[in-house]
């Protein structure tokens, strides 16, 4: 156990933790997007039913949320410590950022990971404040599902994305999310030793496609509501 803890505190150990937490968060954002796609349903109560179903899990949902928060925290702390270690090892910054190609894959996504990560962390708190802990039934956001009063999440989203400033902010962050995922997906597999020479191009391509799909998927939501107003 002592040797394991010592290894996890090494540079390699921290990168492995960072990679594992990153892949776990990739799975989360995918599942989160799939759930949010119910916002495009012709039935505005679809997202309300989905959210109510999640809340019905009670303590199990809280346990998952606590675990997810822990993964986020571990990922952030690991990223900061790894970045500081890299700066200490290489005090001089790269003067020019060009794509280095295989095998390093150095590009603008890889060299801005810490910055996009910090912006995404700030966005996470804003997003949770506005939606997870935003107004609910007590504030008049009421929908009826199965004869029961539930939080009208659809109306909340609909109102938020009528403001052009919020839409611009949200879509801008989603673009940065795509950049972050583009490098993070491939880098995680490389760190874990799974990006074998023959598989590396495939994993890199999958990472790019994953980043585009996630970024565009989330970005489409504010644009849809702003330009169409959603379902009345």
N, C-alpha and C positions, 0 to 999 in steps of 0.2 A: 504493500500500500504506500509506504514511504517513497519507494522508487518510482511508483506511478505518479504520485503527486509532484515529485521532483521533475519528472519528464514533462508533465503538463505545464510546468512553469517555464520550461525551456522555450526557445524561439520556435522550434518545430512543433512542440506541444501546443503552444498558443495558436499556431496556424491551423493545426488539426481541429482544435475547438472552434475556431473561427469558421472553418469550412463546414463542419457538421451543423453548427447553428445556422449558417447561411443556407444550407440545403433544406433544413427544417423550415426556415422562413420562406423559401421558394415554394414549398408545398403549401404553406399557409396562404400566401398571396394568391396561389392558384385556386384553392378552395374558396377563399374570400371573394374572388372575382366571379366564380361560378354561382355563388349565392347572390351576388349583386346583380347578375344578369337577369334576375327575376324582375328587376326594375323596368325592363323593356317589355314585360308582359302587358297584354291588353287589359288584364285585370289588375288594377292598382293594389288590390288586397293580397296579391301573390307574395310580395315582399313582406307584408305585415304578417301573413301566415307563416312564412319562413322564419321571421324573427321571433314570433311567438312560440314556434316549435322549439327553437333553440333555447329560449328562456324556460320552457317546460322541463328541461333536463335538470334544472335546479343546481344542487351542489356539484353535480358532475360538470356542468358548464363552468362553474366558478373554478373548479380544479384545473380544467383545461386552460382557462384564461390566466390563472396564476402561473401555470407551466409555460404558457406562451410568453407571458411577461418576463419570465426568467430567461427564456431563450433569447428574447430581444436584448435583455440586459447583458447577457453573456456575450452575444454577438458584438454589441457596441463596445464593451470593455476590451474584448479581445482585439477588435479592429484598432482601437486607440493604442493599446500596448504594442501591437505588431507594427503599427505605423511609426510610433516613437522609436522603436528598436531599429527600424529601417533607416530613419533619419539619423540616428546616432551612428549607424554603421556606414552611411553614405551621406555626410553632412552637406555635400554640394548637390544642389538640385540639377535635374536635367535641363539643359538650356533650350532644347528643341524637343517638342513632343511629336514624333512621327510613329506610324505603325511599324513595329519591328517584325511583324509576321511571325511565322512559326520558327522556333518553339516558344519564344517568350510572349508573343501576342501583346506586346506593349503598344497601347494606343491611348486615346483620350479617355476612354472608359476606365482603363486600368490606372492611369495616373491621377484620376480625380475621384477615386473610390472613397477616400476619407471625407472629401467635401460633399459629394452627393449623399454619403451616408449620414453626415451631420444634418444636412437639410432635411432628409427623410425622417430623421429622429425628431426634429422640431415639428415637422408636419404631422407625425404620429400623435403628438400631444394635442395639437389643434384639432385633428380629425376625431380623436376620442372625446374631446370636450364638446365638439359640435354635434356628434352623432351618438356615440355610445352613452355619454352622460348628458346629452342635450335634452331639450324639453320633451315631455311625454304626456301621458294621460292627464296628469294633474294640471298641465298647462293648456289643455284643450286639444291635444293631438290624439284624437280618439277614432278608432275604427272598430267595426264589429265583425268578429270571426267566430262562427259557430255559436252565435247568440251571446258571445262574451266580449266585453270591452277590452281592447288591446291598444297598444301604442300605434299611432298612425305614422309609421316610419316613412311611408311613401310621400305624404304631404310635407314632412320635414325636409326630405331630400329635394322635393319639388320647389319649395320656397328658397332653400339655400342656393340653388343653381339658377335663380332668376337674377342674381347680382353678378354683373359682368366682372367685377374685381375678384370675386370669389372663384368664378369660372376660370379666369386667367391664371390665378394662383394655383388652383387645383390641377389644371392641365399642364402647367409648367412643371409642377412637381412630378406628375406622371411621366413626363419626358425624361426627367432625371432618374426616375425609378427604372425606366427602360435601360438607360446607360449603366446604372448600377448593376442590374441583373445581367446585362450583356457580358460583362467581365466576371462577375461573381460566380455565375453558374459554371463556367468553364474552369475558373481558378480553383473552385472547391474540389472538382474531380481531379485536377492536377495535384493539389496538395495531398489528397488522400491516396495518390499513386494509382488512380484508376484511368488516367488519360494516357493509355498506351499509345505508342507512335501511330499505329494503324487506326486507332479509335479517336485520337485527338482531333483531327479535322471534323469528324462527325459530331463529337461532343461540343466543339466550338460552334458549329453551325446550329445545333439544337439549342445552344445557349442564346444565340442571336435571335432565332425564331421564337424562343420562349420569351425573351425580353420584349420583342416587338408585339407579340400576342397579348402579354400582360399589360404593357404600356398603353397600347391602343384600346384594349378592353376597358380599362379604367378611365382612360381619356374620353371614350365615347359617351360615358354617362353624363358628365356635366354638359357636354355639347348637345346631347340629345334633349335634355331638359331645357337648356337655354333657348334653343332654336325651335323646339316644338311645344314646350310647355308641359309635356307629358300628357297623361290621360286625365281628362277632367272628371 
